[in-house]
Amino acid sequence: METLSASNDLFRAVREKFFGSYGKKDEVIVVRSPGRINLIGEHTDYNDGLVLPAAINRSINFVISRRKDSRCRLYASDIQDSCEFDVNAPEKSSKRWANYLIGVVDQLQKNGYALHGFDCLFGGDIPIGAGLSSSAAIEAGLAFALNEIFELGIERVQLAAMAQESEHQFVGVMCGIMDQFANLIAKEDSVFQLDCRSLDYRYIPFDMKNLSLVLCDTGIKHDLANSEYNLRRRQCESGVRKIASVGHPVSRLRDVSIDLLENCRHELEPVVYDRCRYVLEENDRVRSASKALEMKEYEKLGDLLYASHDGLRNKYSVSCNELDLLVDTASQIDGVLGARMMGAGFGGCTINLIEKDSLQDFRVGVKREYQRKTGKEPEFYECKLVSGADVVSR
């Protein structure tokens, strides 16, 4: 089973690629920008809800240096593609990957921060489309790197907000703030409960001495995720508007209680009701999961993971056959305490809470059943919880 890690070898590799692409530079920094998991609380962040994420030790790594002119040169080493633009005139590119970075420069400019040109190479080991938020690692990682090299003095919470807005404006995905926040705020050996309305958060230690968090990758890329993600957001917002239109002072789904939703059920289309009901129940599951972690009630935590997947499958309709197969198979293996799909949906990974003594049984059982029913071999990644983005070397 592969351990999620960005080794010193990986950091050295991106640094050497940078020098090979741009030549030797006097001032170069290397930044580690981690991927993330979300233990529970899916599709709640853009509804001002609660989430329970953590950063993992798989990362996108940036090497960046100042230039004396206004040119910005980007090189995506994993796909061997480049893009250039003027720092004073950031515009959308025909290359989708580049917009995740150009949008960050655009946000910094719009927030009044003066930038010069820079050279940047990035690459890493976060699988694309697996639900580990490689996009936020790119956005927040560049924001963090530029903040460091230009000494802008921006607080991490503000960096997360600008990275989120860059995805809204330049990529067109109306994401919540969880992914960017987790990338920058996470703490080693902990998850944190984040209130996506107030941005208040608190760390919760996760004692994993006898437990493992294992991701199981379907190998299915969530091609529908961006369009369906935006649709789910619109459906939740339409539910709020309808409830407000019949005399209730609500502006976000966070303002709606389950009792109020039930009282207004006849006003809502059935699919909108289901979307809203799932989100309200998921917020409650985050609260319960936080308490279970604090009390080390891991079987209860596992039950909440299963309940979350059931809601994502049947009320929010963002699962797929492969994700359901992985969760259903895991639930039949002794020592698996809980499992659910993780991320936007329609592919990517499941997250599994497993007793360490059962890791091998889990891998063998899931691999056998998944291959038998799909003809594909799933990837397994055992997670370690790490701190947020930081400077590896200068």
URMO-V827614 format. One record per residue. N is the residue number from 1. RES is the residue in three letters. SS is DSSP state (H for helix, E for strand, L for the rest). PHI is phi in degrees with one decimal (999 if undefined). D_CENTER is the distance of its C-alpha to the mean C-alpha in Angstrom with 1 decimal. Layout:
n->(N | N)
res->(RES | RES)
ss->(SS | SS)
phi->(PHI | PHI)
d_center->(D_CENTER | D_CENTER)
//
This chain:
n->(1 | 2 | 3 | 4 | 5 | 6 | 7 | 8 | 9 | 10 | 11 | 12 | 13 | 14 | 15 | 16 | 17 | 18 | 19 | 20 | 21 | 22 | 23 | 24 | 25 | 26 | 27 | 28 | 29 | 30 | 31 | 32 | 33 | 34 | 35 | 36 | 37 | 38 | 39 | 40 | 41 | 42 | 43 | 44 | 45 | 46 | 47 | 48 | 49 | 50 | 51 | 52 | 53 | 54 | 55 | 56 | 57 | 58 | 59 | 60 | 61 | 62 | 63 | 64 | 65 | 66 | 67 | 68 | 69 | 70 | 71 | 72 | 73 | 74 | 75 | 76 | 77 | 78 | 79 | 80 | 81 | 82 | 83 | 84 | 85 | 86 | 87 | 88 | 89 | 90 | 91 | 92 | 93 | 94 | 95 | 96 | 97 | 98 | 99 | 100 | 101 | 102 | 103 | 104 | 105 | 106 | 107 | 108 | 109 | 110 | 111 | 112 | 113 | 114 | 115 | 116 | 117 | 118 | 119 | 120 | 121 | 122 | 123 | 124 | 125 | 126 | 127 | 128 | 129 | 130 | 131 | 132 | 133 | 134 | 135 | 136 | 137 | 138 | 139 | 140 | 141 | 142 | 143 | 144 | 145 | 146 | 147 | 148 | 149 | 150 | 151 | 152 | 153 | 154 | 155 | 156 | 157 | 158 | 159 | 160 | 161 | 162 | 163 | 164 | 165 | 166 | 167 | 168 | 169 | 170 | 171 | 172 | 173 | 174 | 175 | 176 | 177 | 178 | 179 | 180 | 181 | 182 | 183 | 184 | 185 | 186 | 187 | 188 | 189 | 190 | 191 | 192 | 193 | 194 | 195 | 196 | 197 | 198 | 199 | 200 | 201 | 202 | 203 | 204 | 205 | 206 | 207 | 208 | 209 | 210 | 211 | 212 | 213 | 214 | 215 | 216 | 217 | 218 | 219 | 220 | 221 | 222 | 223 | 224 | 225 | 226 | 227 | 228 | 229 | 230 | 231 | 232 | 233 | 234 | 235 | 236 | 237 | 238 | 239 | 240 | 241 | 242 | 243 | 244 | 245 | 246 | 247 | 248 | 249 | 250 | 251 | 252 | 253 | 254 | 255 | 256 | 257 | 258 | 259 | 260 | 261 | 262 | 263 | 264 | 265 | 266 | 267 | 268 | 269 | 270 | 271 | 272 | 273 | 274 | 275 | 276 | 277 | 278 | 279 | 280 | 281 | 282 | 283 | 284 | 285 | 286 | 287 | 288 | 289 | 290 | 291 | 292 | 293 | 294 | 295 | 296 | 297 | 298 | 299 | 300 | 301 | 302 | 303 | 304 | 305 | 306 | 307 | 308 | 309 | 310 | 311 | 312 | 313 | 314 | 315 | 316 | 317 | 318 | 319 | 320 | 321 | 322 | 323 | 324 | 325 | 326 | 327 | 328 | 329 | 330 | 331 | 332 | 333 | 334 | 335 | 336 | 337 | 338 | 339 | 340 | 341 | 342 | 343 | 344 | 345 | 346 | 347 | 348 | 349 | 350 | 351 | 352 | 353 | 354 | 355 | 356 | 357 | 358 | 359 | 360 | 361 | 362 | 363 | 364 | 365 | 366 | 367 | 368 | 369 | 370 | 371 | 372 | 373 | 374 | 375 | 376 | 377 | 378 | 379 | 380 | 381 | 382 | 383 | 384 | 385 | 386 | 387 | 388 | 389 | 390 | 391 | 392 | 393 | 394)
res->(MET | GLU | THR | LEU | SER | ALA | SER | ASN | ASP | LEU | PHE | ARG | ALA | VAL | ARG | GLU | LYS | PHE | PHE | GLY | SER | TYR | GLY | LYS | LYS | ASP | GLU | VAL | ILE | VAL | VAL | ARG | SER | PRO | GLY | ARG | ILE | ASN | LEU | ILE | GLY | GLU | HIS | THR | ASP | TYR | ASN | ASP | GLY | LEU | VAL | LEU | PRO | ALA | ALA | ILE | ASN | ARG | SER | ILE | ASN | PHE | VAL | ILE | SER | ARG | ARG | LYS | ASP | SER | ARG | CYS | ARG | LEU | TYR | ALA | SER | ASP | ILE | GLN | ASP | SER | CYS | GLU | PHE | ASP | VAL | ASN | ALA | PRO | GLU | LYS | SER | SER | LYS | ARG | TRP | ALA | ASN | TYR | LEU | ILE | GLY | VAL | VAL | ASP | GLN | LEU | GLN | LYS | ASN | GLY | TYR | ALA | LEU | HIS | GLY | PHE | ASP | CYS | LEU | PHE | GLY | GLY | ASP | ILE | PRO | ILE | GLY | ALA | GLY | LEU | SER | SER | SER | ALA | ALA | ILE | GLU | ALA | GLY | LEU | ALA | PHE | ALA | LEU | ASN | GLU | ILE | PHE | GLU | LEU | GLY | ILE | GLU | ARG | VAL | GLN | LEU | ALA | ALA | MET | ALA | GLN | GLU | SER | GLU | HIS | GLN | PHE | VAL | GLY | VAL | MET | CYS | GLY | ILE | MET | ASP | GLN | PHE | ALA | ASN | LEU | ILE | ALA | LYS | GLU | ASP | SER | VAL | PHE | GLN | LEU | ASP | CYS | ARG | SER | LEU | ASP | TYR | ARG | TYR | ILE | PRO | PHE | ASP | MET | LYS | ASN | LEU | SER | LEU | VAL | LEU | CYS | ASP | THR | GLY | ILE | LYS | HIS | ASP | LEU | ALA | ASN | SER | GLU | TYR | ASN | LEU | ARG | ARG | ARG | GLN | CYS | GLU | SER | GLY | VAL | ARG | LYS | ILE | ALA | SER | VAL | GLY | HIS | PRO | VAL | SER | ARG | LEU | ARG | ASP | VAL | SER | ILE | ASP | LEU | LEU | GLU | ASN | CYS | ARG | HIS | GLU | LEU | GLU | PRO | VAL | VAL | TYR | ASP | ARG | CYS | ARG | TYR | VAL | LEU | GLU | GLU | ASN | ASP | ARG | VAL | ARG | SER | ALA | SER | LYS | ALA | LEU | GLU | MET | LYS | GLU | TYR | GLU | LYS | LEU | GLY | ASP | LEU | LEU | TYR | ALA | SER | HIS | ASP | GLY | LEU | ARG | ASN | LYS | TYR | SER | VAL | SER | CYS | ASN | GLU | LEU | ASP | LEU | LEU | VAL | ASP | THR | ALA | SER | GLN | ILE | ASP | GLY | VAL | LEU | GLY | ALA | ARG | MET | MET | GLY | ALA | GLY | PHE | GLY | GLY | CYS | THR | ILE | ASN | LEU | ILE | GLU | LYS | ASP | SER | LEU | GLN | ASP | PHE | ARG | VAL | GLY | VAL | LYS | ARG | GLU | TYR | GLN | ARG | LYS | THR | GLY | LYS | GLU | PRO | GLU | PHE | TYR | GLU | CYS | LYS | LEU | VAL | SER | GLY | ALA | ASP | VAL | VAL | SER | ARG)
ss->(L | E | E | L | L | L | L | H | H | H | H | H | H | H | H | H | H | H | H | H | H | H | L | L | L | L | L | L | E | E | E | E | E | E | E | E | E | E | L | L | L | L | L | L | H | H | H | L | L | E | E | E | E | E | E | E | E | E | E | E | E | E | E | E | E | E | L | L | L | L | E | E | E | E | E | E | L | L | L | L | E | E | E | E | E | E | L | L | L | L | L | L | L | L | L | H | H | H | H | H | H | H | H | H | H | H | H | H | H | H | L | L | L | L | L | L | L | E | E | E | E | E | E | E | L | L | L | L | L | L | L | L | L | H | H | H | H | H | H | H | H | H | H | H | H | H | H | H | H | L | L | L | L | L | L | H | H | H | H | H | H | H | H | H | H | H | H | H | H | H | H | L | L | L | L | L | L | H | H | H | H | H | H | H | H | L | L | L | L | E | E | E | E | E | E | L | L | L | L | L | E | E | E | E | E | L | L | L | L | L | E | E | E | E | E | E | E | L | L | L | L | L | L | L | H | H | H | H | H | H | H | H | H | H | H | H | H | H | H | H | H | H | H | H | H | L | L | L | L | L | L | L | H | H | H | L | L | H | H | H | H | H | H | L | H | H | H | L | L | H | H | H | H | H | H | H | H | H | H | H | H | H | H | H | H | H | H | H | H | H | H | H | H | H | L | L | L | H | H | H | H | H | H | H | H | H | H | H | H | H | H | H | H | H | L | L | L | L | L | L | H | H | H | H | H | H | H | H | H | H | L | L | L | L | L | E | E | E | E | E | E | E | L | L | L | L | L | L | E | E | E | E | E | E | E | H | H | H | H | H | H | H | H | H | H | H | H | H | H | H | H | H | H | H | L | L | L | L | E | E | E | E | L | L | E | E | L | L | L | E | E | E | E | L)
phi->(999 | -77.6 | -92.8 | -67.9 | -153.8 | -112.4 | -79.2 | -58.5 | -60.4 | -67.4 | -62.2 | -64.0 | -63.9 | -68.2 | -64.8 | -66.5 | -63.2 | -60.5 | -62.8 | -66.9 | -85.7 | -117.3 | 84.7 | -68.8 | -128.0 | -72.2 | -120.4 | -132.9 | -121.0 | -114.1 | -119.5 | -97.5 | -124.2 | -78.1 | -75.8 | -141.9 | -113.3 | -126.1 | -61.6 | -164.4 | 107.5 | -96.1 | 63.4 | -98.9 | -66.1 | -78.2 | -105.0 | 60.5 | -95.8 | -113.9 | -139.2 | -138.1 | -95.1 | -158.6 | -90.4 | -120.6 | -88.6 | -128.8 | -145.8 | -99.7 | -116.9 | -109.4 | -119.8 | -143.1 | -145.4 | -71.3 | -118.1 | -92.1 | -112.1 | -101.9 | -77.5 | -116.4 | -116.8 | -113.8 | -135.7 | -92.4 | -69.2 | -69.2 | -111.8 | 53.5 | -134.7 | -132.3 | -154.3 | -129.4 | -158.2 | -91.9 | -60.8 | -89.5 | -143.0 | -69.2 | -130.9 | -59.8 | -102.0 | -72.7 | -91.5 | -57.3 | -59.5 | -67.6 | -65.9 | -61.9 | -96.4 | -60.8 | -61.1 | -66.7 | -60.6 | -59.2 | -66.1 | -61.0 | -63.0 | -65.8 | -91.2 | 87.5 | -97.9 | -82.2 | -121.6 | -108.3 | -67.8 | -156.5 | -106.7 | -142.8 | -121.9 | -141.2 | -174.3 | -177.1 | -130.5 | -87.2 | -65.1 | -74.2 | 79.3 | -96.2 | 85.0 | -101.2 | 62.8 | -62.4 | -63.2 | -66.7 | -63.8 | -71.9 | -64.9 | -67.4 | -63.8 | -67.5 | -58.0 | -63.7 | -64.0 | -66.1 | -59.3 | -73.3 | -73.9 | -98.9 | 51.4 | -81.3 | 72.3 | -87.4 | -69.6 | -61.2 | -62.6 | -67.8 | -59.9 | -61.3 | -65.0 | -70.4 | -64.1 | -61.3 | -64.7 | -63.6 | -69.4 | -60.1 | -81.4 | -102.2 | -107.1 | 88.2 | -100.8 | -86.1 | -72.3 | -78.8 | -97.6 | -56.7 | -63.9 | -65.7 | -64.0 | -62.1 | -59.5 | -102.1 | -108.2 | -57.3 | -126.2 | -59.7 | 59.7 | -144.8 | -102.6 | -142.4 | -88.8 | -114.6 | -90.0 | -76.0 | -88.1 | -85.8 | 65.3 | -70.8 | -149.0 | -145.1 | -82.7 | -127.9 | -58.5 | -119.7 | -77.6 | -110.3 | -58.8 | -112.7 | -128.1 | -133.9 | -104.6 | -121.2 | -94.1 | -122.4 | -92.4 | -66.1 | 80.3 | -96.9 | -82.5 | -81.9 | -64.0 | -83.9 | -61.1 | -64.3 | -68.4 | -71.0 | -59.2 | -63.7 | -64.8 | -60.9 | -62.5 | -64.1 | -64.5 | -63.3 | -65.5 | -67.9 | -63.1 | -64.1 | -61.4 | -65.5 | -64.4 | -66.3 | -69.7 | -103.7 | 102.1 | -105.9 | -78.9 | -123.3 | -122.8 | -139.5 | -61.5 | -60.6 | -79.4 | -97.6 | -89.6 | -62.7 | -61.6 | -65.0 | -59.4 | -64.7 | -64.9 | -102.1 | -56.1 | -67.2 | -85.5 | -106.8 | -62.2 | -54.3 | -68.3 | -68.3 | -57.6 | -60.1 | -60.7 | -66.7 | -61.0 | -58.0 | -62.0 | -63.9 | -67.4 | -67.6 | -58.7 | -63.7 | -66.1 | -63.0 | -59.8 | -67.7 | -66.5 | -61.5 | -65.7 | -61.9 | -63.7 | -61.8 | -91.1 | 57.4 | -95.6 | -74.9 | -67.0 | -63.8 | -58.4 | -60.7 | -60.6 | -67.5 | -62.9 | -60.7 | -64.0 | -61.8 | -63.9 | -58.5 | -67.9 | -65.3 | -76.9 | -100.2 | -106.0 | -95.1 | 55.0 | -120.7 | -86.3 | -150.8 | -57.9 | -68.4 | -64.5 | -61.9 | -61.2 | -64.0 | -67.8 | -63.1 | -66.7 | -59.5 | -66.0 | -94.5 | -102.6 | -58.6 | 92.7 | -88.6 | -86.0 | -171.9 | -158.4 | -163.0 | -69.1 | -134.2 | 103.5 | -65.5 | 115.1 | 63.6 | 147.0 | 84.8 | -112.2 | -101.5 | -111.8 | -128.3 | -99.6 | -133.8 | -68.7 | -55.5 | -65.3 | -105.9 | -59.5 | -66.7 | -60.3 | -61.8 | -60.3 | -64.4 | -66.0 | -68.6 | -60.0 | -61.0 | -70.3 | -67.0 | -64.7 | -62.1 | -95.8 | -120.0 | 77.7 | -116.3 | -103.5 | -76.4 | -95.3 | -120.4 | -132.6 | -89.2 | -93.0 | -121.6 | -89.8 | -127.1 | -80.3 | -73.6 | -52.3 | -152.7 | -87.8 | -83.6 | -158.1 | -123.4)
d_center->(22.1 | 20.0 | 18.5 | 15.2 | 16.8 | 17.3 | 21.0 | 23.5 | 24.7 | 21.5 | 21.8 | 25.4 | 24.8 | 22.8 | 25.4 | 28.2 | 26.7 | 26.5 | 30.2 | 31.1 | 29.7 | 30.7 | 33.4 | 33.8 | 32.6 | 33.9 | 30.7 | 27.5 | 24.4 | 21.7 | 18.2 | 15.6 | 12.0 | 9.8 | 6.8 | 5.2 | 6.3 | 7.1 | 10.8 | 11.8 | 11.5 | 10.0 | 10.9 | 12.5 | 10.9 | 12.7 | 15.7 | 15.9 | 15.2 | 14.1 | 11.0 | 11.1 | 8.2 | 9.2 | 8.9 | 10.5 | 13.3 | 12.2 | 11.9 | 12.8 | 16.2 | 18.2 | 21.9 | 23.4 | 26.9 | 28.8 | 31.2 | 34.5 | 34.1 | 31.6 | 30.2 | 26.5 | 26.0 | 22.7 | 22.7 | 19.9 | 21.5 | 19.6 | 21.0 | 24.0 | 23.8 | 24.6 | 24.8 | 26.9 | 27.4 | 29.2 | 27.4 | 29.6 | 28.9 | 25.2 | 25.2 | 22.9 | 23.4 | 24.1 | 21.6 | 18.3 | 16.4 | 18.6 | 17.6 | 14.2 | 16.5 | 19.6 | 17.9 | 17.0 | 20.8 | 21.8 | 20.0 | 21.6 | 24.9 | 24.8 | 24.2 | 27.4 | 26.3 | 28.7 | 27.4 | 29.4 | 28.7 | 26.7 | 26.1 | 22.6 | 21.7 | 18.2 | 17.2 | 15.5 | 14.6 | 11.0 | 12.0 | 11.4 | 10.7 | 9.8 | 6.5 | 5.1 | 3.6 | 7.2 | 7.9 | 6.5 | 8.2 | 11.1 | 11.4 | 11.2 | 12.9 | 15.7 | 16.1 | 16.5 | 18.9 | 21.0 | 21.3 | 22.7 | 25.0 | 26.4 | 26.6 | 25.3 | 24.8 | 21.7 | 20.0 | 16.4 | 15.7 | 17.4 | 15.6 | 12.2 | 14.2 | 15.6 | 12.5 | 11.3 | 14.9 | 15.2 | 12.7 | 14.9 | 18.1 | 17.8 | 15.5 | 16.3 | 13.0 | 13.3 | 9.8 | 9.6 | 9.1 | 6.7 | 3.9 | 7.2 | 9.0 | 7.5 | 8.1 | 11.5 | 12.7 | 12.0 | 15.2 | 16.6 | 17.5 | 15.9 | 13.3 | 13.5 | 14.3 | 13.3 | 15.5 | 13.8 | 17.4 | 19.0 | 16.2 | 18.1 | 16.5 | 18.0 | 17.4 | 18.4 | 19.6 | 18.8 | 21.9 | 21.1 | 24.7 | 25.5 | 22.1 | 19.3 | 15.8 | 15.8 | 13.5 | 15.6 | 14.8 | 16.9 | 17.3 | 16.9 | 14.9 | 13.7 | 16.2 | 16.5 | 13.0 | 13.3 | 16.8 | 16.4 | 13.3 | 15.7 | 18.5 | 17.0 | 16.5 | 20.1 | 21.4 | 20.1 | 21.7 | 24.8 | 25.2 | 25.1 | 27.7 | 29.9 | 30.0 | 30.7 | 33.4 | 35.4 | 35.8 | 32.8 | 31.4 | 27.7 | 25.3 | 21.9 | 21.1 | 20.7 | 24.4 | 25.3 | 26.5 | 26.9 | 30.6 | 30.5 | 28.4 | 31.0 | 33.8 | 32.4 | 31.6 | 34.6 | 33.5 | 30.2 | 29.8 | 28.9 | 25.5 | 24.6 | 25.8 | 23.7 | 20.4 | 21.4 | 22.7 | 19.5 | 17.5 | 20.4 | 20.6 | 16.9 | 17.3 | 20.4 | 18.6 | 16.3 | 19.5 | 21.2 | 18.6 | 18.7 | 22.5 | 22.5 | 20.7 | 23.1 | 26.0 | 24.8 | 25.3 | 23.1 | 24.8 | 24.0 | 20.4 | 20.5 | 22.4 | 19.7 | 17.1 | 19.7 | 20.4 | 16.8 | 16.9 | 20.3 | 19.2 | 16.5 | 19.2 | 22.2 | 21.3 | 18.1 | 19.0 | 15.7 | 16.5 | 18.8 | 21.8 | 20.1 | 17.4 | 20.2 | 22.4 | 20.1 | 19.8 | 23.5 | 24.6 | 22.7 | 24.3 | 27.7 | 27.4 | 28.9 | 26.7 | 23.4 | 22.7 | 19.8 | 17.3 | 15.1 | 12.8 | 9.1 | 6.8 | 8.8 | 11.8 | 14.9 | 14.0 | 11.6 | 11.7 | 13.2 | 12.8 | 16.4 | 18.2 | 21.4 | 24.5 | 25.0 | 28.4 | 27.0 | 24.5 | 27.1 | 28.1 | 24.6 | 24.1 | 27.6 | 27.5 | 24.2 | 25.1 | 28.5 | 27.7 | 24.9 | 27.2 | 30.1 | 28.5 | 26.4 | 28.1 | 24.9 | 23.8 | 20.3 | 18.5 | 17.9 | 15.8 | 16.7 | 14.2 | 15.4 | 13.8 | 14.2 | 14.5 | 12.6 | 13.6 | 17.4 | 20.4 | 21.6 | 25.0 | 27.1)
//
